[in-house]
Amino acid sequence: MIGEVLETARAHAPLLLVTTPLLAAAFVLLAPISRLNWAIGVAAMAWSAWLVLDATARLLLAGASAGAGASPLALEGIGHAGAAVLACAGLAVMVAAGANLRDFGSRERPLALALGLCVCSGWQGAMVAQDLLGVFLACETAWLASVGLAALGGERGALNGAMRMISAGAASAAMFLLGAALLMRGTGVVRMSELPLAQIEAPISSAVGVALIIVSLAAKAGLAPFHAWLPAVAGRTSAFAALTLACVGVVGALAVMARFAAYAIPAPALGESVTNVLTALGVAGVAIGSLQAIGAANVRRLAVYAGAAQGGCVLLALGLGSPAGFAASLLQLGALAAAGIAVLGGVAASGCKLNLDGLDGLGRRAPVSGAAMLVGALSLMGAPLTLGFLGRWRAIEAAVGVDLWWSAGAIIAASLAAAIYAGRLIERLYFRRSATPTPIQHDPWRISIFPVLICGALVLALGVEPSMLLRVAQAASHQIAGDAP
């Protein structure tokens, strides 16, 4: 009986990745007990993570594919790997909510958990949707849920950030729809898997459509210079919302960009346009994000600016247009999610002030949170034996392999800048003493330390022994055209 249920679940894994968090969100809104709500959310995301990791072991590592066929939802290639990163990040964030629920009132807690689950469902849906309309609907679902979560339970300034998100989201949605219309009119196809073999009748309008879609997703990912909403939200919203937006929302939008690029780059007359747009956004993200991270005085804003810079490195790797570049981008996505959970989760678990001076001496007063933040900071700067170093090194190798030395130089420059702002975090944690230390909270539900520790351990473990992760990234990247015939 159990075996039959599991086989049925495996056969419908893409659909379950979307519907499981949504059903859990509905139950959460109906359940009256906060901890029961949290348990439902954790169970839903654990089930989603198991589904996608099981599919990875059975299909991606075996060199097979789930086969998209005529189905509107399917796990394939880059989308498969992206869904795995998002499901694991969503699980860690939902576990962390066990302690972060204290930021909300009793009436707000079910709504906050339900919105977080909808964010996870939306971005996972964008990873398995086969046509542009499905991707658009999934992205907008995740975005609207993110707006609600950002405005809920934070400081009054969080409402200002939520309003910025509404403005950015409206412009982003309009660009995506216009871009999709131009692309479909120029290529005559709706499904992304058909792009590589499409007969492009209007190359200029198709190239403009591709550029609009990429810029639209860049705005949702909070990449410079389209990131005005992100620091405004991160510095004022609740800890749970900050974790969800930075580690699921930002990573989800970047993963959607990677998936779309994987189909568009092999398309005739579109590849050059895609790589040019990705490279331009990548350089801007690295330069602007790094400079703002260096000057940030708020630890959450520093983290999201650092994420913008790291996202720029992801786009630079995608812009190479090679399987090695796609594999490097997937590694960097995983590193970005893990480092974000380690740093932001460490801050939330310790309960320290968000100003950088609130971190002074935290490594001695809260050794577990301090250690997690240390590992996350080392990964952000690309220190050896961390997952961040692995992704950065693979990106440099891929750039050198196609003779794009300047791209490799930009990635190295991002690492040098990261050494400055991540070094500031480490100095505050271990080499300063606070004149007025913030009392460390001892809430028995400080279970947020658990995913922080797991992510910190993964950053180190996968940096030391990355063979399995490399196999997954390479298998996904070699399916650049997905299951296109």
Secondary structure, 3 states (H helix, E strand, C coil): CHHHHHHHHHHCHHHHHHHHHHHHHHHHHHCCCHHHHHHHHHHHHHHHHHHHHHHHHHHHCCCCCCCCCCCCECCCHHHHHHHHHHHHHHHHHHHHHHHHHHHCCCCCHHHHHHHHHHHHHHHHHHHHECEHHHHHHHHHHHHHHHHHHHHCCCCCHHHHHHHHHHHHHHHHHHHHHHHHHHHHHHHCCCEHHHHHHCCCCCHHHHHHHHHHHHHHHHHHCCCCCCCCHHHHHHCCCCHHHHHHHHHHHHHHHHHHHHHHHHHHCCCCCCHHHHHHHHHHHHHHHHHHHHHHHHHCCEHHHHHHHHHHHHHHHHHHHHHCCCHHHHHHHHHHHHHHHHHHHHHHHHHHHHCCCCEHHHHCCHHHHCHHHHHHHHHHHHHHCCCCCCHHHHHHHHHHHHHHHCCCHHHHHHHHHHHHHHHHHHHHHHHHHHCCCCCCCCCCCCCCCCCCHHHHHHHHHHHHHHHHCCHHHHHHHHHHHCCCCCCCC
